[in-house]
C-alpha cells in the first residue's frame, strides 16, 4: 500500500465519520488494516504535538540562557 493511499483511507474515515468496514470495502482492504492506519495516524499526531510542546519549552529556555549570558558578558 502506498503512503498516499493510506492517507486517503485515514482522511475518508475522519472526514466522513465513516464506519471502518465501509471504508475498508470501498478501498478493497481489511477492516483491520483501516483500524491500524487510523490508529497509527492518531499516534503520530499525538507524538507531533508532544514534540512541538517540547520544542517550545526548549526555545524558551534557550532564549532565557542567551539573555543571561549577555548580562554576564556585559
JOKAJO-V910768 format. One record per residue. N is the residue number from 1. SS is DSSP state (@ for helix, = for strand, . for the rest). BURIAL is b if it has 16 or more other C-alpha atoms within 10 Angstrom, else e. D_LAST is the distance of its C-alpha to the last C-alpha in Angstrom with 2 decimals. Layout:
BEGIN
N/SS/BURIAL/D_LAST ; N/SS/BURIAL/D_LAST
END
This chain:
BEGIN
1/./e/59.38 ; 2/./e/56.80 ; 3/@/e/53.38 ; 4/@/e/54.38 ; 5/@/e/57.55 ; 6/@/b/55.73 ; 7/@/e/53.34 ; 8/@/e/56.36 ; 9/@/b/58.03 ; 10/@/b/55.05 ; 11/@/e/54.64 ; 12/@/b/58.37 ; 13/@/b/58.15 ; 14/@/e/55.11 ; 15/@/e/56.04 ; 16/@/e/59.67 ; 17/./e/59.41 ; 18/./e/62.25 ; 19/./e/63.98 ; 20/@/b/62.89 ; 21/@/e/66.52 ; 22/@/e/66.96 ; 23/@/b/63.95 ; 24/@/b/65.12 ; 25/@/e/68.55 ; 26/@/e/67.18 ; 27/@/e/65.10 ; 28/./e/67.59 ; 29/./e/65.47 ; 30/./e/65.89 ; 31/@/b/64.63 ; 32/@/e/62.77 ; 33/@/e/60.90 ; 34/@/b/59.90 ; 35/@/b/58.76 ; 36/@/e/56.66 ; 37/@/b/55.05 ; 38/@/b/54.18 ; 39/@/e/52.85 ; 40/@/e/50.72 ; 41/@/b/49.33 ; 42/@/e/48.42 ; 43/@/e/46.72 ; 44/@/e/44.65 ; 45/@/e/43.65 ; 46/@/e/42.62 ; 47/@/e/40.61 ; 48/@/e/38.83 ; 49/@/e/37.93 ; 50/@/e/36.59 ; 51/@/e/34.48 ; 52/@/e/33.08 ; 53/@/e/32.10 ; 54/@/e/30.41 ; 55/@/e/28.51 ; 56/@/e/27.33 ; 57/@/e/26.13 ; 58/@/e/24.30 ; 59/@/e/22.67 ; 60/@/e/21.43 ; 61/@/e/20.17 ; 62/@/e/18.38 ; 63/@/e/16.69 ; 64/@/e/15.64 ; 65/@/e/14.28 ; 66/@/e/12.36 ; 67/@/e/10.72 ; 68/@/e/10.09 ; 69/@/e/8.68 ; 70/@/e/6.21 ; 71/@/e/5.31 ; 72/@/e/5.58 ; 73/@/e/3.81 ; 74/./e/0.00
END
